Amino acid sequence: MTATVTPTPATTTTASPYQSYVYAYPHKTAYRPLSDRPALRTLWADEPKDALSLYLHVPFCEVRCGFCNLFTRIGAPDGLTTAYLDALDRQAGAVRDALEDGAQGQDGAGGRGVRFATAAFGGGTPTFLTAAELTRLCDIAEHRMGADLRAVPLSVEASPATATADRLAVLAERGATRLSLGVQSFVDSEARAAVRPQRRADVEAALARVREARIPVLNIDLIYGIDGQTDATWLHSLDAALAWRPEELYLYPLYVRPLTGLDRRRGGPDPAWDAQRLHLYRLGRDHLLAHGYTQQSMRMFRRADAPPQGADDYACQTDGMIGLGCGARSYTAGLHYSFDYAVGMHEIRGIIDDYVSRPAADFTRAEHGRRMTPDEARRRHLLQSLLQAEGLDTGDYRARFGADPADHFGPELDRFAERGWLADGGPRPTRLRLTPEGLAHSDAIGPELFSPAVRAAMAAYERK
C-alpha cells in the first residue's frame, strides 16, 4: 500500500509546510449523503465515455501501518474476500449497464462508445488477495467492465509480504504495467517505528520477485520524518532503493493523523519536525536528481529512461473516473461520489459488511458525494496542474474556463509569488510553474486553494 494520507481541514496559515497532502479535491471529508440519490445512468448520460479511467478498490491489508488512515481493514474472516468480490461483480454489472445506457442515448451504439484508457487496483493492498482471487479481480475489470487490461496502462499497489511469485505472475500475465511497492524504509528499526513490521531481507526478496516478473515499471514508496531517522539512514534507504533501478520513486513526508496507530504530536505545531522533514525532502530530492531521475511533483520522481505509462501517466484523479469497491471514488464533471468514509477500524468493518450485503440494484445510484460547482472545477484544475512540476498551461485553462487563472485566483497566486513559490513567467505567462521551493511547499500551497465551502465541510466532518 502507498504511504498516502488524507488531508485535514485546511487553514490559510503557512507556518508549516505540511498542512495537507492534496491527492484529490474535494476530499471525502467534504462529501455528504445525497438526498436525491441520483441514478448513475443519468449522471453519466452526457459524460464523454471514450477514455474512462477504471479503479478497483480492495480494502484489506495484512497489517495496518502506524501512519495509515486509508480505508482498509486488517485481515479478512473466512469468506469475506469471496463475498467482497461477489459484491464487486454485482456493482460492476450495474455500473456497466448504466454506462451503456448513456452511450446508447448518445450514439445509438449500444454501449460501444464506452472505452477505458487506464486502469488501477488500489487499496488497501490488492495483493492481499490470493492469485486465484486476483484472477477474478482482473476478470471483473475485463469481462464485466469491458476494460482491455493488456492494452491499457494497469497500475497495482502491493506490499513486500504479499508480492509473492504466484500473485505477480497473474498480474504480469493480465497486463500490469506498473507495480507500486510500499517499502517506506530499508532500515528495520525505522520500519518498526512506523508500526510497519518488516525485515529488509524480506523487502529485498520481494523486489527480486517483482523484477523477475518483468512488470515494466517498478515504483518504490519511501517515507521521511520517521522517529530516529537521520541523514545517513535516509540516504541509506534511498541507495538501497536505487540499487534496484526503479523506474519511479515516491518520497512521502510522514504525517500523523487522528485515529491512526501513530496518533501523536497533537499538542500543536512542531517546528523542529517540520524542519527535519523539509531538510530530508531536499536531501532526497537532490540525491535522486543527481542519480538521473526527473522530478514530476513534490513526491514523484521518475527515471529519465523509464517507459511512459500512457497519456495520463497514472493520473487517476480526473473526470471520467469509474471507481468500484466500497472505498473507491467516481468522478463526473458535476458530481464526485463514493460510499461512506471512515478511518476507525470498527466503522470500516461496518461499511465493508454493508457493501458485501447489497443487491445489484443498490449499486445503480450515487449516495455520498459532493456537487462540483464551476468554482470548484476551476480550483480542482488549478490544484492538479500547479502541484505538478510541469505546471499549469494557461492557454488550456483559458480554453476550459474562459479567463486567465489570475482572473479567478489572483490574490492566491500573488501570495505564492511573494513567497518565492511561483516562477516568474512574465506579465502574461504561458505556463504557471512552482519554483523548487514552491514544490517543496506543495502541502501548504494546495490547502490555500480550498474553497471556503469545502473547508467548512471538512471542518464539520465527524471523524469515525
Residue pairs with C-beta under 8 A, 6 or more apart in sequence:
1 61
1 65
1 68
1 70
1 72
1 123
1 124
1 125
1 157
1 159
1 182
2 122
2 157
2 180
2 182
2 221
2 250
2 252
3 65
3 67
3 68
3 182
3 184
3 221
3 222
3 223
3 250
3 252
4 21
4 23
4 70
4 252
5 21
5 67
5 68
5 69
5 70
5 252
5 255
5 257
6 21
6 27
6 28
6 29
6 69
6 70
6 257
6 343
7 19
7 20
7 21
7 22
7 27
7 29
7 446
7 447
7 458
8 19
8 20
8 257
8 258
8 458
9 29
9 455
9 458
9 459
9 461
10 19
10 20
10 446
10 447
10 448
10 450
10 455
10 458
11 19
11 447
12 448
13 19
14 419
14 441
14 444
14 448
15 269
15 271
16 269
16 271
16 274
16 444
17 274
17 277
17 278
17 440
17 441
17 443
17 444
18 253
18 255
18 274
18 277
18 443
18 444
19 443
19 444
19 446
19 447
20 443
20 446
20 447
21 252
21 253
21 255
21 443
21 446
22 383
22 387
22 442
22 443
22 446
22 447
23 317
24 317
24 329
25 376
25 379
25 380
25 383
25 384
25 446
25 450
25 454
26 336
26 370
26 376
26 380
26 450
26 454
26 457
26 458
27 454
27 458
28 329
28 338
28 341
29 341
29 457
29 458
29 461
30 370
30 454
30 457
30 458
30 461
31 336
31 337
31 338
31 341
31 368
31 369
31 370
32 368
32 369
32 370
32 457
33 367
33 368
34 337
34 366
34 367
34 368
34 369
37 365
37 366
37 367
38 335
38 365
38 366
39 98
39 364
39 365
40 94
40 95
40 98
40 99
40 364
40 365
40 366
41 97
41 98
41 99
41 101
41 102
41 364
43 98
43 332
43 334
43 335
43 337
43 366
44 98
44 99
44 102
44 332
45 101
45 102
45 105
45 106
46 102
46 106
47 102
47 319
47 320
47 332
47 333
48 320
49 99
49 102
49 103
49 106
49 113
49 114
49 115
49 320
50 113
50 114
50 115
51 115
51 116
51 117
51 320
52 99
52 114
52 115
52 116
52 117
52 320
52 321
52 322
53 116
53 117
53 118
53 119
53 120
53 312
53 316
53 318
53 320
53 321
53 322
54 116
54 118
54 119
54 120
54 141
54 145
54 147
54 322
54 324
55 119
55 120
55 121
55 122
55 316
55 321
55 322
55 323
55 324
55 325
55 328
55 329
56 88
56 119
56 120
56 121
56 122
56 126
56 137
56 140
56 141
56 323
56 324
56 325
56 328
57 71
57 122
57 123
57 124
57 323
57 324
57 325
57 326
57 327
57 328
58 84
58 121
58 122
58 123
58 124
58 125
58 126
58 128
58 129
58 137
58 325
59 71
59 72
59 73
59 84
59 123
59 124
59 325
59 326
59 327
59 348
59 352
60 72
60 73
60 75
60 76
60 81
60 84
60 123
60 124
60 125
60 128
60 129
61 68
61 72
61 73
61 74
61 75
61 123
61 124
61 125
61 128
61 159
62 74
62 75
62 125
62 128
62 159
62 161
62 162
63 74
63 196
63 197
64 72
64 73
64 74
64 195
64 261
64 345
65 182
65 184
65 194
65 195
65 196
65 261
66 194
66 195
66 196
66 260
66 261
66 262
67 194
67 195
67 223
67 254
67 255
67 256
67 257
67 260
67 261
67 262
68 260
68 261
69 257
69 258
69 259
69 260
69 343
70 123
70 124
70 327
71 124
71 326
71 327
71 341
71 342
71 343
71 348
71 351
72 123
72 124
72 125
72 327
72 348
73 345
73 348
73 349
73 352
74 345
76 84
76 128
80 352
80 356
81 128
81 129
81 130
81 133
82 133
83 356
84 325
84 352
84 355
84 356
85 129
85 133
85 136
85 137
85 140
86 356
87 326
87 355
87 356
87 357
87 358
88 137
88 140
88 324
88 325
89 140
89 144
90 358
90 359
90 360
90 363
91 324
91 325
91 358
91 360
91 363
92 140
92 141
92 144
92 145
92 324
93 144
93 360
94 360
94 361
94 363
94 364
95 145
95 322
95 324
95 363
96 111
96 114
96 144
96 145
96 146
97 364
98 364
99 111
99 114
99 322
100 110
100 111
100 114
101 111
103 109
103 110
103 111
103 112
103 113
103 114
104 110
104 111
106 113
107 113
114 146
115 146
116 145
116 146
116 147
116 148
116 152
116 322
117 152
117 310
117 311
117 312
118 152
118 153
118 154
118 155
118 310
118 312
118 314
118 315
118 316
119 141
119 147
119 149
119 152
119 153
119 154
119 155
120 154
120 155
120 156
120 314
120 316
121 137
121 154
121 155
121 156
121 157
122 156
122 157
123 157
123 327
124 157
124 327
125 157
125 158
125 159
125 162
125 182
126 134
126 137
126 156
126 157
126 158
127 134
127 156
127 157
127 158
127 159
127 162
127 163
127 164
127 167
127 171
128 159
128 162
129 137
129 167
130 167
131 164
131 166
131 167
131 169
131 170
134 167
134 170
134 171
135 170
135 174
138 149
138 170
138 174
140 324
141 147
141 149
142 148
142 149
145 322
145 324
149 174
149 175
149 176
150 174
150 175
151 175
152 175
152 310
153 177
153 178
153 309
153 310
153 313
153 314
154 171
154 174
154 175
154 176
154 177
154 178
155 176
155 177
155 178
155 179
155 180
155 217
155 309
155 314
155 316
156 171
156 176
156 178
156 179
156 180
157 180
157 182
158 167
158 179
158 180
158 181
158 182
158 206
158 210
159 181
159 182
160 181
160 182
160 183
160 198
160 202
160 203
160 205
160 206
160 207
161 198
161 202
161 206
163 179
163 181
163 206
163 209
163 210
164 209
165 209
165 212
165 213
168 179
168 209
168 210
168 212
168 213
168 215
169 213
171 179
171 213
171 215
172 213
172 214
172 215
176 215
177 215
177 216
177 217
177 307
177 309
178 215
178 216
178 217
178 218
178 219
178 248
178 309
178 314
179 210
179 213
179 215
179 217
179 218
179 219
180 219
180 220
180 221
180 248
180 250
181 206
181 207
181 210
181 218
181 219
181 220
181 221
182 221
183 203
183 220
183 221
183 222
183 237
183 241
184 190
184 191
184 194
184 196
184 221
184 222
184 223
184 226
185 191
185 194
185 196
185 222
185 223
185 226
185 229
185 233
185 237
186 200
186 203
186 236
186 237
186 240
186 241
187 200
187 229
187 233
187 236
187 237
188 198
188 199
188 200
189 228
190 226
190 227
190 228
190 229
190 233
190 237
191 197
191 198
193 226
193 227
193 228
194 223
194 226
194 254
194 262
195 261
195 262
200 240
207 218
207 220
207 244
210 218
211 218
211 244
216 247
216 307
217 247
217 248
217 306
217 307
217 309
218 244
218 246
218 247
218 248
219 246
219 247
219 248
219 249
219 250
220 241
220 244
220 246
220 248
220 249
220 250
221 249
221 250
221 252
222 237
222 238
222 241
222 249
222 250
222 251
222 252
222 284
223 251
223 252
223 253
223 254
224 234
224 251
224 252
224 253
224 254
224 277
224 280
224 281
224 284
225 253
225 254
225 273
225 276
225 277
225 280
226 254
229 280
231 279
231 280
231 283
234 280
234 283
234 284
235 283
235 287
238 249
238 284
238 287
238 288
241 249
242 288
242 291
245 303
246 303
247 302
247 303
247 306
247 307
248 300
248 301
248 302
248 303
248 306
249 288
249 293
249 300
249 301
250 299
250 300
250 301
251 281
251 284
251 285
251 288
251 299
251 301
252 299
253 277
253 281
253 443
254 262
254 277
256 262
256 263
256 264
256 265
257 263
257 343
258 266
258 343
258 463
259 343
259 344
259 463
260 343
265 273
278 440
281 298
281 440
282 440
285 295
285 301
285 436
285 440
288 295
288 301
289 295
289 301
292 303
292 304
292 305
293 301
293 302
293 303
293 304
294 301
294 302
294 303
294 304
294 389
295 301
295 389
295 439
296 302
296 388
296 389
296 390
297 387
297 388
297 389
297 439
297 442
298 387
298 439
298 440
298 442
298 443
312 318
315 384
317 331
317 384
318 331
318 384
319 331
319 332
319 333
320 331
320 332
321 329
321 330
321 331
322 330
323 329
323 330
323 338
325 355
326 339
326 351
326 352
326 354
326 355
327 338
327 339
327 341
328 338
328 339
329 336
329 337
329 338
330 336
330 337
330 338
330 366
333 372
333 377
334 371
334 372
335 366
335 369
335 370
335 371
335 372
336 369
336 370
336 372
337 366
337 367
337 368
337 369
337 370
338 368
338 369
339 351
339 355
339 367
339 368
340 351
340 368
341 368
342 348
342 350
342 351
342 464
343 463
343 464
344 463
344 464
347 464
370 376
370 454
370 457
372 380
374 401
375 408
375 451
376 451
376 453
376 454
377 401
378 401
378 408
378 409
379 409
379 449
379 450
379 451
381 392
381 397
381 400
381 401
382 392
382 397
382 405
382 408
382 409
382 449
383 446
383 449
385 391
385 392
385 393
385 397
385 432
386 392
386 432
386 434
386 445
386 449
387 434
387 442
387 445
387 446
389 433
389 434
389 439
390 431
390 433
391 423
391 431
391 432
391 433
391 434
392 405
392 431
392 432
392 433
393 430
393 431
394 404
394 405
394 428
394 429
394 430
394 431
394 432
395 430
397 404
397 405
398 404
401 408
404 428
405 413
405 432
406 413
409 449
412 448
412 449
413 422
413 432
415 448
416 422
416 434
416 438
416 445
416 448
417 424
419 438
419 441
420 435
420 437
420 438
421 434
421 435
421 437
421 438
421 441
421 445
422 432
422 433
422 434
422 435
422 438
423 432
423 433
423 434
423 435
423 438
425 431
425 432
425 433
434 442
434 445
438 445
450 458
